[in-house]
Amino acid sequence: MARIRLVSWNPNEAREGAERLGSSGDTVEFEPFERETMKKIREEPPDAIVIDLGRIPTQ
């Protein structure tokens, strides 16, 4: 199965999204959208990256 990394600014929505993606049997990890996450992705690249762009807070 694939290892998928879900990146989202909202941890609650990320948890729900990870459950939906993982229902197919893939391993899904979720992280907040921040610099440290991008570093982890470079160090341990997943098979796929899903970035949740829904309802990003504006500044």
Order of alpha helices (4+ residues) and beta strands (2+ residues): beta-alpha-beta-alpha-beta
